[in-house]
Amino acid sequence: MADTYNDRIRRIAPDGTVTTLAGGSTPGKADGTGGAALFDTPSAIAVDKEGILYVADTGNDAVRRIDKLGAVTTFAAALEDEPRPMLRRPVALALTFDGYLYVASGAGGRIVQVAPGGQYRALPDVDRPPESSYASDGTVRLYAPRGIAVRRDGSLAVSDGQALRVFTLAAPKAGTAMPPAQALPAAALVRREPMPWPVGPQTEAHEVVGVMGEVRGSYDGESRDHFHGGLDIRADVGSRVLAILPSKVSDPYPNWAFGNLGEGMSLGPFSYIHMRVGRDSAGKALDPRFQLLLGARGKPERVRVRRGTRFAVGDALGTINPMAHVHMDYYPGGAMVNPLTLPFIGLRDTVAPRIPVSRSTTTPGAACGRKRASACAWPAR
């Protein structure tokens, strides 16, 4: 078994005796035997017919291999220079009778096939979707695969934790029509009225300083790098970010970017970004649901939030970092939806939309790209 949050692989004998096969006392990445080998949040294992173990080493973006003598080696790993690594955050594994390994990439929405020699590729018909569960040509699109199994006929059964569905992946049969595109499941859409805000007081209106569709720059200095994808809600640095919906953590590795401006956490259909996850302004844990992991110098290096942890409305998730706002993305059923569709208490638009035009450009909103949204607003998209 993968003892996820103890970073070890255990063995349970028929009489119930538990022993440690591999893994040390802290998360890390190191090949070796027994306790000399290190894992980071291992989430799944698969065993081949020769008794070799394969481990989804989630935090290391890798698949590890354990031989019969307990020696751990890295079987396949994400490349450092990949812009969108295929093996990012592997969370589930399945083996075929002829030694092919299928990996569910929990953070990439991909299913990766690893050959017996370690070469890997993403299944060509499965990729992260922009909109629905099926692409326009009928191929399946996944958002957050969490489990995978090989069926008797060789097809794959894959559970998608965001789409709330189980898919069958198989080569299409000749003369068989592709399934029609499907809308988001009704259970995924949030229609809680009124919707509390993610900062306090939750029952009072707050200033929205960024909406979906605005032109934004990059950290590299590009002034028109991308469109803003969510909702920014202003709050004082150090104030608490609060849950707006009762939710349970479904990802074994739900938070990212510890100590950076882009630090955040995924919870239910929302991502809360630009906060110190699980910590107050002094860096102390908000409550026992947040586990601070200390480095060699005794200082916190990351925070863990375990899969299955529950949060109620109003529970603190973290504190606002120097970005002075909380950014929220909304993914009901896996597809991004404009957060302005949520019925936040007292939400109203006080700035009339306008399309500025200058001699240098005719792109809507170009002149507003570097201004605050409160002074320059775009219609909701």
C-alpha positions as CSV (number, residue, x, y, z in Angstrom):
1,M,0.0,0.0,0.0
2,A,1.0,3.6,-0.6
3,D,1.1,5.4,2.8
4,T,0.6,8.7,1.1
5,Y,1.2,11.2,3.9
6,N,4.0,9.2,5.6
7,D,5.9,9.1,2.3
8,R,6.4,5.3,2.6
9,I,5.4,2.1,0.8
10,R,4.1,-0.5,3.3
11,R,3.5,-4.2,3.2
12,I,0.7,-5.9,5.0
13,A,1.2,-9.7,5.6
14,P,-1.8,-12.2,5.6
15,D,-1.7,-12.1,9.4
16,G,-2.1,-8.3,9.4
17,T,1.6,-7.5,10.3
18,V,2.6,-4.2,8.7
19,T,6.2,-3.5,7.7
20,T,7.9,-0.7,5.7
21,L,9.2,-1.7,2.3
22,A,10.7,1.6,1.3
23,G,10.6,5.3,2.2
24,G,12.1,7.6,4.8
25,S,10.8,9.8,7.6
26,T,10.5,13.0,5.4
27,P,9.3,13.6,1.8
28,G,12.1,13.7,-0.8
29,K,13.3,12.1,-3.9
30,A,16.1,9.6,-3.8
31,D,16.7,6.2,-5.2
32,G,18.0,3.5,-2.9
33,T,16.9,0.5,-0.8
34,G,14.6,0.6,2.2
35,G,14.8,3.7,4.2
36,A,17.4,5.2,2.0
37,A,14.8,5.7,-0.7
38,L,12.6,8.8,-0.5
39,F,9.1,9.5,-1.9
40,D,6.9,12.6,-1.9
41,T,3.2,11.9,-1.4
42,P,3.0,8.5,-3.1
43,S,-0.6,8.0,-4.1
44,A,-0.9,4.6,-5.8
45,I,0.9,1.4,-6.6
46,A,0.6,-1.3,-9.2
47,V,2.2,-4.8,-9.2
48,D,3.2,-6.7,-12.3
49,K,3.2,-10.5,-12.7
50,E,6.9,-10.7,-11.7
51,G,6.2,-9.0,-8.4
52,I,7.7,-5.7,-9.4
53,L,6.0,-2.6,-7.8
54,Y,5.3,0.6,-9.6
55,V,4.6,3.7,-7.5
56,A,2.8,6.9,-8.5
57,D,5.2,9.4,-6.7
58,T,2.8,12.3,-6.9
59,G,4.9,15.1,-5.4
60,N,8.0,14.2,-7.5
61,D,6.1,14.0,-10.8
62,A,7.5,10.6,-11.3
63,V,6.8,6.8,-11.5
64,R,9.1,4.8,-9.2
65,R,10.0,1.1,-9.5
66,I,10.7,-1.2,-6.6
67,D,12.3,-4.6,-7.4
68,K,12.0,-7.8,-5.4
69,L,15.0,-6.8,-3.2
70,G,13.4,-3.5,-2.2
71,A,15.7,-1.4,-4.4
72,V,13.9,1.8,-5.6
73,T,14.7,3.4,-8.9
74,T,13.0,6.1,-11.0
75,F,11.2,4.4,-13.8
76,A,9.8,7.6,-15.6
77,A,9.8,11.2,-14.6
78,A,8.6,14.6,-16.0
79,L,11.2,16.5,-17.9
80,E,12.4,19.7,-16.2
81,D,12.0,21.8,-19.4
82,E,8.5,20.5,-20.3
83,P,6.1,23.5,-20.5
84,R,3.2,21.1,-19.6
85,P,4.7,17.9,-18.2
86,M,2.8,14.7,-19.1
87,L,3.7,13.1,-15.8
88,R,2.8,16.0,-13.6
89,R,1.2,14.8,-10.3
90,P,0.5,11.2,-11.2
91,V,-2.2,9.8,-8.9
92,A,-3.3,6.4,-10.3
93,L,-1.7,3.5,-12.1
94,A,-2.9,0.4,-14.0
95,L,-0.8,-2.4,-15.6
96,T,-1.6,-4.5,-18.7
97,F,-0.7,-8.2,-18.9
98,D,2.1,-7.4,-21.4
99,G,3.8,-4.8,-19.2
100,Y,2.4,-1.5,-20.3
101,L,1.7,1.0,-17.5
102,Y,-1.1,3.6,-17.7
103,V,-0.7,6.6,-15.5
104,A,-3.5,9.1,-14.6
105,S,-1.9,12.6,-14.5
106,G,-4.0,14.2,-11.8
107,A,-2.9,17.8,-12.5
108,G,-2.7,17.6,-16.3
109,G,-5.9,15.9,-17.2
110,R,-4.0,13.3,-19.2
111,I,-3.6,9.5,-19.4
112,V,0.0,8.5,-20.1
113,Q,1.1,5.2,-21.5
114,V,4.5,4.0,-20.3
115,A,6.2,1.2,-22.3
116,P,8.1,-1.6,-20.5
117,G,11.3,0.3,-21.3
118,G,10.2,3.5,-19.6
119,Q,9.4,5.5,-22.8
120,Y,6.1,7.3,-22.4
121,R,3.5,9.2,-24.4
122,A,0.1,10.8,-23.7
123,L,-2.9,9.1,-25.2
124,P,-3.6,11.2,-28.3
125,D,-7.3,11.4,-27.9
126,V,-7.3,12.5,-24.3
127,D,-6.3,16.0,-23.3
128,R,-7.4,18.8,-21.0
129,P,-10.6,20.3,-22.3
130,P,-11.5,23.9,-22.7
131,E,-15.2,23.4,-22.4
132,S,-17.1,20.1,-22.4
133,S,-16.4,16.5,-21.6
134,Y,-16.1,15.7,-25.3
135,A,-14.2,17.6,-27.9
136,S,-15.8,18.6,-31.2
137,D,-14.6,15.4,-32.9
138,G,-16.0,13.2,-30.1
139,T,-12.7,12.4,-28.4
140,V,-12.8,12.2,-24.6
141,R,-11.5,15.2,-22.6
142,L,-10.5,14.8,-19.0
143,Y,-10.0,17.3,-16.2
144,A,-8.8,15.6,-13.0
145,P,-8.4,11.8,-13.4
146,R,-8.2,10.2,-10.0
147,G,-8.5,6.4,-10.7
148,I,-7.8,4.0,-13.6
149,A,-8.2,0.3,-14.3
150,V,-7.8,-2.0,-17.3
151,R,-10.9,-3.9,-18.3
152,R,-11.0,-7.4,-19.7
153,D,-11.4,-6.2,-23.3
154,G,-8.3,-4.0,-23.0
155,S,-10.2,-0.7,-22.6
156,L,-9.5,1.7,-19.7
157,A,-12.0,2.8,-17.1
158,V,-11.1,6.2,-15.7
159,S,-12.8,8.2,-13.0
160,D,-12.7,12.0,-13.3
161,G,-12.9,13.7,-9.9
162,Q,-13.8,17.1,-11.4
163,A,-16.3,16.0,-14.1
164,L,-17.9,13.6,-11.5
165,R,-18.0,10.8,-14.2
166,V,-16.4,7.5,-15.0
167,F,-15.3,7.2,-18.7
168,T,-14.4,4.2,-20.8
169,L,-11.4,4.8,-23.1
170,A,-11.1,2.5,-26.0
171,A,-10.2,2.6,-29.7
172,P,-13.4,3.4,-31.7
173,K,-14.9,0.4,-33.6
174,A,-15.4,0.8,-37.4
175,G,-18.8,2.2,-38.2
176,T,-19.5,3.3,-34.6
177,A,-20.5,6.9,-34.1
178,M,-18.8,9.0,-31.5
179,P,-20.9,9.9,-28.4
180,P,-22.4,13.4,-28.5
181,A,-21.0,16.3,-26.5
182,Q,-22.3,16.4,-23.0
183,A,-23.1,19.4,-20.8
184,L,-21.8,19.8,-17.3
185,P,-23.6,17.6,-14.8
186,A,-26.2,19.6,-12.9
187,A,-24.8,18.5,-9.6
188,A,-21.5,20.3,-10.4
189,L,-23.0,23.7,-10.8
190,V,-23.1,25.9,-7.7
191,R,-26.4,27.7,-7.2
192,R,-26.2,28.6,-3.6
193,E,-28.1,31.9,-3.0
194,P,-26.9,34.1,-1.5
195,M,-23.2,33.2,-2.1
196,P,-20.9,34.3,0.8
197,W,-17.7,36.1,-0.1
198,P,-14.2,34.5,0.3
199,V,-13.1,37.3,2.7
200,G,-14.8,38.8,5.7
201,P,-17.3,39.9,6.5
202,Q,-18.8,37.2,4.2
203,T,-22.3,38.7,4.2
204,E,-21.1,42.1,3.0
205,A,-20.1,43.2,-0.5
206,H,-16.4,43.6,-1.4
207,E,-14.6,45.3,-4.1
208,V,-13.9,43.3,-7.3
209,V,-10.6,44.4,-8.8
210,G,-10.3,42.0,-11.6
211,V,-12.7,40.0,-13.8
212,M,-12.6,37.2,-16.4
213,G,-11.4,38.3,-19.8
214,E,-9.1,41.2,-18.9
215,V,-5.8,41.5,-20.8
216,R,-3.0,40.8,-18.4
217,G,0.8,40.9,-18.6
218,S,3.4,38.3,-17.5
219,Y,6.2,38.2,-14.9
220,D,8.7,38.5,-17.9
221,G,7.5,41.9,-18.8
222,E,5.1,41.1,-21.6
223,S,2.2,43.5,-21.3
224,R,-0.3,41.5,-23.3
225,D,0.6,37.9,-22.3
226,H,-2.8,36.4,-21.6
227,F,-6.5,36.9,-20.6
228,H,-7.4,36.9,-17.0
229,G,-9.2,33.7,-16.1
230,G,-11.0,34.3,-12.9
231,L,-12.2,36.8,-10.3
232,D,-10.0,39.1,-8.1
233,I,-11.5,40.2,-4.7
234,R,-9.6,42.9,-2.8
235,A,-8.6,42.3,0.8
236,D,-5.9,43.6,3.2
237,V,-2.6,41.7,3.3
238,G,-2.8,39.3,6.2
239,S,-6.6,39.0,6.3
240,R,-8.1,35.5,6.1
241,V,-9.4,33.8,3.0
242,L,-12.6,31.9,3.8
243,A,-14.3,28.9,2.2
244,I,-17.5,29.8,0.4
245,L,-18.9,26.3,-0.1
246,P,-18.8,23.2,2.1
247,S,-16.2,21.0,0.3
248,K,-13.8,18.1,0.7
249,V,-10.3,17.9,-0.6
250,S,-10.2,15.4,-3.4
251,D,-6.6,15.9,-4.7
252,P,-3.8,14.2,-2.8
253,Y,-1.6,17.2,-3.6
254,P,-4.1,20.2,-3.6
255,N,-1.9,23.2,-3.0
256,W,1.1,24.7,-4.7
257,A,3.8,27.4,-4.8
258,F,4.6,27.6,-1.1
259,G,5.9,31.1,-0.2
260,N,5.4,32.5,-3.7
261,L,2.9,35.2,-4.8
262,G,1.0,32.6,-6.8
263,E,0.5,30.2,-3.8
264,G,-3.0,28.7,-3.7
265,M,-5.1,25.6,-3.1
266,S,-7.8,23.8,-5.0
267,L,-11.0,22.9,-3.0
268,G,-14.1,21.6,-4.5
269,P,-15.0,23.5,-7.7
270,F,-12.8,26.5,-6.7
271,S,-9.2,27.5,-6.6
272,Y,-8.2,30.1,-4.1
273,I,-4.9,31.9,-5.1
274,H,-2.6,34.6,-3.7
275,M,-2.7,33.4,-0.1
276,R,-0.5,31.7,2.5
277,V,-2.2,28.4,2.5
278,G,-3.1,27.3,6.0
279,R,-0.9,29.9,7.7
280,D,-1.5,33.2,9.5
281,S,0.5,36.3,8.7
282,A,3.2,35.1,11.1
283,G,3.6,31.8,9.3
284,K,1.9,29.6,12.0
285,A,-0.6,26.9,11.0
286,L,-4.2,28.0,11.3
287,D,-5.5,24.7,12.6
288,P,-4.5,21.0,12.6
289,R,-5.9,20.4,9.2
290,F,-2.8,22.2,7.8
291,Q,0.5,20.3,8.4
292,L,3.6,22.4,8.2
293,L,6.7,20.5,7.0
294,L,10.0,21.8,8.3
295,G,13.3,21.8,6.5
296,A,16.7,21.0,7.7
297,R,17.0,24.4,9.4
298,G,13.7,24.0,11.3
299,K,11.8,26.4,9.1
300,P,8.6,25.6,7.3
301,E,9.2,24.6,3.7
302,R,5.7,23.6,2.7
303,V,2.3,22.8,4.0
304,R,0.2,19.7,3.5
305,V,-3.5,19.4,3.3
306,R,-4.7,15.8,3.2
307,R,-7.1,14.3,0.7
308,G,-10.4,13.9,2.5
309,T,-10.1,17.0,4.6
310,R,-13.4,18.8,5.0
311,F,-14.0,22.5,5.2
312,A,-17.3,24.3,6.1
313,V,-18.4,27.7,4.9
314,G,-16.4,30.4,6.7
315,D,-13.5,28.1,7.6
316,A,-10.1,29.8,7.1
317,L,-8.0,28.5,4.2
318,G,-5.1,30.9,4.5
319,T,-4.2,34.6,4.7
320,I,-3.8,37.1,1.9
321,N,-0.2,37.5,0.7
322,P,1.3,40.8,-0.7
323,M,-0.9,40.6,-3.8
324,A,-3.6,42.2,-1.6
325,H,-6.4,40.2,-3.2
326,V,-7.7,36.6,-3.5
327,H,-8.0,35.3,-7.0
328,M,-10.7,32.7,-7.6
329,D,-11.1,30.2,-10.4
330,Y,-14.4,28.4,-10.8
331,Y,-14.4,24.8,-12.3
332,P,-17.8,23.2,-11.9
333,G,-17.6,19.8,-13.5
334,G,-14.0,20.6,-14.6
335,A,-14.6,23.3,-17.1
336,M,-13.8,26.9,-16.3
337,V,-16.9,29.1,-15.8
338,N,-17.0,32.8,-15.2
339,P,-17.1,33.3,-11.4
340,L,-19.4,36.3,-11.9
341,T,-22.2,33.8,-12.4
342,L,-22.0,33.1,-8.7
343,P,-24.6,35.0,-6.7
344,F,-22.3,36.8,-4.3
345,I,-24.1,38.9,-1.7
346,G,-24.5,42.5,-2.9
347,L,-22.5,42.1,-6.1
348,R,-23.2,44.9,-8.6
349,D,-21.3,46.7,-11.4
350,T,-20.9,50.4,-10.8
351,V,-18.6,51.1,-13.8
352,A,-20.2,51.3,-17.2
353,P,-18.3,49.2,-19.8
354,R,-16.5,51.1,-22.5
355,I,-14.2,50.2,-25.4
356,P,-11.3,52.6,-25.7
357,V,-9.7,53.0,-29.1
358,S,-6.3,54.6,-29.7
359,R,-4.2,55.1,-32.8
360,S,-1.8,52.4,-31.7
361,T,-4.4,49.7,-31.3
362,T,-8.0,48.8,-31.9
363,T,-8.1,45.9,-29.5
364,P,-11.0,46.3,-27.0
365,G,-9.7,47.1,-23.6
366,A,-6.1,47.7,-24.7
367,A,-5.9,51.1,-23.0
368,C,-7.1,49.5,-19.7
369,G,-4.7,46.6,-19.6
370,R,-2.6,48.1,-16.9
371,K,-5.3,49.9,-14.9
372,R,-7.3,48.6,-12.0
373,A,-10.6,47.0,-12.9
374,S,-12.5,49.3,-10.6
375,A,-11.5,52.2,-12.9
376,C,-11.7,50.3,-16.2
377,A,-14.3,47.5,-16.5
378,W,-15.1,45.0,-19.2
379,P,-18.5,43.3,-19.7
380,A,-18.7,39.8,-18.2
381,R,-17.8,37.0,-20.7
